[in-house]
């Protein structure tokens, strides 16, 4: 990818805010030229570590099927040059084999995930709020799917500063979920930094044990730093009433900013956003040791 598609780090939005905005139904799913590579990586992960990338409660099969049916109808209409629906098969341009739509009757969400670049998460309302009840997450950003399975939103967001149980943000998010209506999807963007462009980024061992990442530089230069953007959408499924949470990962080398047409404003906005992060936010994003050096480099780009 030669230029970033989404830039939530440009200073136009406050980090660690909800930032959900309505989108047109046709903007629900994003497809680009990297689709075959993303689907190949999903197939690899399903073959090598299926229990790490897919979880589901037994009573979610019908809701999973609803997601698969929705994508089967949506994709050929929205992207006719890429998807061809032929009875029980979906042919996808650039991929070596079609997707058999009825191939996994016990796990339709797995089939659905092999149609798109997004990760797919189903949330269901229960006595303890909205819980993660089924998910295909092949491209996590420093978290572990099996640890989030069956947990309510407040517990899922517990590590995020200001979003855990009994916080104002948790209350607001619960209301958003409760009031979301079918046919009215919403979206937001989030960002993190990584030292490689791998799509599969589960929690590392330090995070799993609750330890503090060592305070040593991880991002020595822009050349070894990658911006990992999440485009997240929420959609209420009309039949089950469950909410489908999609996560589309975009990975760009941070060095692309040096040759971007809008590098002055993008670099300045990114530097301002990094500089404004509070200590808890820096720890969460593992930027405590690197923030100042990255800010200096970005300000140099902005200055030309």
N, C-alpha and C positions, 0 to 999 in steps of 0.2 A: 504494500500500500504506500503510495507516494505522498499522501497528505492526510492529516486527520479528518475524519468525517464528523466527529463530535468533540467539542472542546469545553467540557464543564469546568475545566481548570483555568479558563480565560479571565476569571475575575468577575464575570457577569452574575454569578450565583454564589451564595454563601455556602461554604462546605458544612457538612453535618447538619443540613436542613432537609426537610422533606422534599420540597420542590416539585411536587407532582403537577402536571399540566394535562389538560384534555388533548387527545389526539384524534384524528380522523380514523374510522375503522380500517381504512385501507393502509394506514401506517402501522398497523399492529405488528407485522413481521418485517424485518429487514433482510434483504437478500443482496449479496454482492458477488464479485468474481471469486472470492475465497470459499464459496459454498462447498465445492468438492473436497477441498482440504479439510474443512471443519467436519464434514460428514465422515471422511476417512478416519480422522482422529477419534470421532465418536465410536465408530465400529471397532477400532483398535482397543479402546478402553472397555467396551462391552465384552470383547473377547478375553482381555487380560485381567480385568478387575470388575466384573459386573456388579458385585455386591457393594462396591464403593461408589458407583455412579447411579444406581437406581434403587429406590425404596418405595414401598407402597403398603398401605393397610388393605386387608382383603376386601373391604366393602367399598373400595374406590374404583373398581373396574368399570362400572357404568360411567362414572365421571371421567375417567381416563378415555373411554371410548368417545365421549362427547367432545373432548379436545381433539382427538384424532379425526372425527367426522368434520369438525369445524375447519381444521387445517386442510383436509382433503377437498373441501368445497372452496376454501379461500385461495389456496395457492395457485391453482391453474387459472383462476379468474384474474388474480392480481399480477401474476408473473407468467403469462401464457407462453413466453419464449423459453421458459426454464422447466415448467412442470407440465406433464401430460398424464391425465388420469385415464387409465384404460381398465375398466371394470375393477378388479381387485388388485390392480398394480398401479403404482405411481412411478413414471419414468422422469428422471431428473437429468437435465443436460449437464454433460461433463462428468457424470459418475458412471462407473463400470457396470453397475447392476441396478435393476429397479427395486423399489421397496414394495414388498408384498404386504398389502394393507391389512389382511386378516391373518398374518403370520404369527402373531403373538396374542391370542385371545385372552390370556391371563394378565397381559401387561401391555395394553394398547398405547400407553404413554411412551414406552420404548420405541414402538413403531413411529409414533408422532415425532419423537425427538430426532429420528433419522431422516426427517423431511426438511429440517430447518437448522440454522446455525444457533438458534437460541437454546438455552437450557429451559426446562419447563417444570414448574413447581405448582402443585395444587394445594390450596389452603381451604380448610373447612371450619365453619363456625360450630363451636361446641360450648359446653358449660364454662370452660376455662378460656374462652376467646377463640381466636383464629389459630388453628394448628396446622402444621405441615403434615399432610396425610399421604402424599405421593409425590415423587419427584424424579426427574432425570437431570442430574447435574454433572456434566462431564468437564465443565470448565470453571470450577470454583476459584474464587479469589481469596486464598488463605483461610479457608474454613473447610470443615469436614461434614459431608452430608449426613452420614450415619449419626453424628452427634446432635444434629438439629431435628432429626426425624421424630415426629409426634409432639414436638415441643410447641407451645404457644408463641405467638409473635414476640411477647415481652421477653421471653427467655432466649429466643433466637437473637434478638437485638441486644441482649445483656452486655456483650463486650463493647458495644459501640457507645462512646461517651455521650451521655444525655438521652439515650434511647431505651434504656433498660426498664425493668419493672417499676411502677409507681412514678414514672416521670411524665411530664406534660406531653412530650413527644409520643410516648406510648399511647396515651389517651387519644391524641389527635389521629394517630395511625389507625387505631381501632375504629374510630368514627368513620374514617375514610373507607375502610373495608366494609363496615356495616352499611354505608350509604351508596356504595358503588352500584350502578345499574347496568344491566345487560345492554350492549350496543354503545356504551360510552367508555371506551378504554382511556386510561391515563398513563403517563410516562414520566420518567425522571432519568437523570444521569448521575453517575458517580465515577470517581477516579482513584487510582492507586499507582504506585511506582513499583517496578520490578526490574530485576537484573537480567532477565531474558525474555524472549517472546513466546514461551511455552503457553499453550492454552490451559493445560491441566496444572493448576496451582493449588493443591490442597494445603491445609495447615501444616506448617513444619513441626518438628518434634518439640522445639522450644515453646511454640504456641500451645500445643496439645497438653503439655505439662503445666501450663499456666505460668511459665517462667518469663523473665524479662529479656527481650532480645539484647545481645551484647551491644554496647554503645561504641561500635566501630563503624567506619564508613563502609557503606554497601554500594554507593553510587559514585564511583570514582570519577566518572566523566559522563558527558551526555551520550557518548558513543556506547557506553555500557548500561544506559538507563532507558527503560521502556515505560511508556505511559499506558496503563491498562484502564480503559474506559468501559463501564458497564452501562448499557442502555436497558432500563428496566421498565416493563409495562405491567399493568394490572387490568384484568378483564373478568367481569362476572359472567360465568357460564349460565345461560338462560334456563336450562332444565334442572341441573343439580343445585344451582345456587352457589356452588364452589367458586373460588376465585383462582384464576390462572395467573401466576406470576412468571413472566418471562425475563430472562437475563441474556442479553446479547453482548458478547465480549469483543471489543476492538483493541488491538495491540499495535502501538506505533512506536518506533524509535524516537526518543526525545530529541535526537539530533535533527529530526525532520523540521523542527522549528527554525533551525538556522537557515533553511532555504525556502521556508514557507512565504507566500506572497504577503501574508499578514503577520510576519514574524515580530514586528515591533510591538503591535498591540497584544498579540498572543503571549509573547514572552513577558511583557510588562505585567499583564493580568495574572499570569501564572506565578510570577515572582511575588506579587502583592498577596496572592492567596496563600502561598507557602509561608510568607513572612507573618501573616496574621494567625496562623494556626497556634492554638493553645497547647501547653505541655501534654495534656491528656490526648489531644488529637495527634500530636507528633508521635507519641508512644504507640498509639493504635495503628498509625500508618508506617511505623518503624522508620521515622525520618529524623529522630532526635540528633543523630550524629551527622547527618548529611544536609539538613535544611539550609544552613548558612551558605555552604559551598554551592548548592544548587541555585539559591537565590542570586548569588553573585554572578554565576554564569548566565542566568536568564537575564539579569539586568544588563549584562554586557551585550547580549544579543539585541535587547531592546534599544540600546544606545547606538547600535550599528557599528 
